[in-house]
Amino acid sequence: MPLLSISIPCYNEEKRLPEKIGPYLDWLEKNLPDYEFVLVDDGSKDGTSRVMNELAANNKRIKIVSLPENHGRGFGMKTGVLASSGQFILETDADLPVSPDHIPVFLEYLKTHPDTAFVIGSREHPKSGFVVPQPKLRVFAGKVFHRLFMWFFGSQFKDVMCGFKLFRHDVAKDIFKYVYDEKFLAAGEIIYVANKFGYKVVELPVVWEDDRRSKVKIVRDTFRTLKGMFELWLRNLKGMYSRKVKS
């Protein structure tokens, strides 16, 4: 059981993955060598699988999970986390938008706060920052979504969608069994499940670096997210977040 697992869902990341993961691996080898990387190929149509195999051939700490069909970020995230074996499990995005310098800060918080189940990066934290300011439309859409999520699901957090969350092993395994959304809302569903189960969650500041090649499309993903919120509400009515029901 390594100290840290880093789980990353990937879809058509042939070009970005080598340049993004290289510096992360260098940092880990120097600062936190007790790790594993869990890369999930979510049915990519390009050379992502080849790139992953090349990386794994040069680093025994890289584990690859290949899915025959594309499902979405949520499904890939769940698959990767459930395949992780670390004492602590970090789920993040394929473009690695948060510097690995944050990892020891997040780890130290969990080690010194045993009552906290997991910590989430928050771009809305007063001490957070951006390497490059995000587009105004994306910022506005994010604020509207989080306001709706707070109203409908009782969330007290301002950035549930941030792709940088660090879990204790047992907490991650418990929560992700109840993550059903296969697309983008899975990041918020995690928080909803945590609240249902009484887990304590803490937001910590991050410095966020947007990749201008981001696959986020405001109009498309806004409709997908609203649809996901409605489906989450229906699943709750059906009792699918009861601990007696597992996916």
Secondary structure, DSSP 8 states (H G I E B T S, - for coil): --SEEEEEEESS-TTHHHHHHHHHHHHHHHH--SEEEEEEEES-SSSHHHHHHHHHHT-TTEEEEEESS---HHHHHHHHHHT---SEEEEE-TT--B-GGGHHHHHHHHHH-TT--EEEEETTSTT-EESS---HHHHHHHHHHHHHHHHHH----S-TT-SEEEEEHHHHHHHHTT----SSTHHHHHHHHHHHHT--EEEEE-EE---TT----HHHHHHHHHHHHHHHHHHHHTTTTSTT---
